[in-house]
Amino acid sequence: MSGNNILLDSNIIIYISQRKVNISDIFFDNAKYYISIITYMELLSYNFINKKEEIFILEILSSFEILNINISIANSVIKLKKSRKIKLPDAIIAATAIEYKLILITNDKQLLTIKDLKTKHIKF
């Protein structure tokens, strides 16, 4: 997966912090990593297991460029929500990946079937 631009789903970052996912399965040389503003909000409002996990999340968030919602993403979200049953945060994250032509790394199987969304599914 070297050389790709990647959007990390919220669940992946939480699983990394809880050591449920191996970092080497997520991070690759020559890849650039992003998160959606939704992921940023989800992670900072998450009820952490302990203070150590919260500190880890805060540190790792500083490693990513945060992508905001624009009108094009908003319109993609509307289309996704009208065409399938999908939670609003998931639709925003998927639309962000599509808009910026990023590979979405996720554990959410529902996102794997979205047309034009490139994904890497991480199982644990």
Secondary structure, 3 states (H helix, E strand, C coil): CCCCEEEECHHHHHHHHCCCCCHHHCCCCCCEEEEEHHHHHHHHCCCCCCHHHHHHHHHHHCCCEEECCCHHHHHHHHHHHHHCCCCHHHHHHHHHHHHCCCEEEECCHHHHHCCCCEEEECCC
